[in-house]
Amino acid sequence: MKRLVQAQPPSSTSYGDLHLQTNRSDGAMSVAELLAHMSRRTHLAIIAITDHDERAALVEAWTRVRGVPTGSGPRTIVGYGVTASW
């Protein structure tokens, strides 16, 4: 009987989550908690914090990640979701 082996992704492939929110929007964690969780509990190469209509989390996230050395956690993009109507 053959043993099935789960395929591992190629080492050149990076994974990310480009739609995360903090507790200042739709999320459950603060900026600090979210960044710590994503650094310790995931193997993502890139994340984006994009709270809805909330600039404070964007400013805090940018302040926290701008001095972080490359390779010590996922690369972090800070964004801003804007509610609009037309």
N, C-alpha and C positions, 0 to 999 in steps of 0.2 A: 504494500500500500504506500503510495506516495504521500509525502508530507507537504502540505501547502505552506508556502512562505509568503507572507504579506510583502508586497513590493514597497520599497522605500523610495521616496521622491529623490530625484537627482540632486546632487549637492549644489548644483548651480541654480536651482529653483528657490526663489524666496516667496514667502507667504506674508500677507498683511491683512489688516482690517482697516478699511478706510471710512468707517461709519460708526464711531464710538461717541457716546454722550456721557457727561458727568451728572451728578445729582443737581446741578444747576439747570438742567434741561430734563431729558427723559431717562437719564441713567440713575444708578443706585449708589455709585461711589463718588467720592470727592476727586478732584484732580490728582492730588497726591496718592490716594488709594488706587486709582485707576492706573497711574503710571507705575506704581510699585507692583501691582498685580500683573500688568502686561510684561514687566521686566522679569519677574520671578516665575510666573505660572504659565507662560506661553513661550513659544519659539518663533514668534512672528518677527520678521525683519523690519516691518514698517507698520505704523498705526497712524490714524488721523482722529483727532478729537474735534468734533464738529457739533457743538451745542447749538440749539435753535434759539435765535434771537437773544443771545446771551454773550456779551463781550468779556465779562469778568473771568470766565473760565479760560477763554482764549488767552488773555493777558497772563493769567497765572500759569497756564501750561507753557507758554512761550518762555516765561521767566525761569521756570523749573528746568526746561530741557536745553536751553541755549548754551549752557556751559558743560553739558554732559559729554564726556569723551566718546568718540565713535567706537562702537563695539561693546559698550557697557549697557546696552538695552536696545530696544527697537528704535529705529529712526522715527521721529515723531513729527507729524505735520499738524499744525493747528489751523482750524478753519472756522467758519462762521456761517450757520444756516440762517437765512433771512426769510421771514414770512412775507409774501407779496401777494397782492391781488390786482387783477386787471380787468 
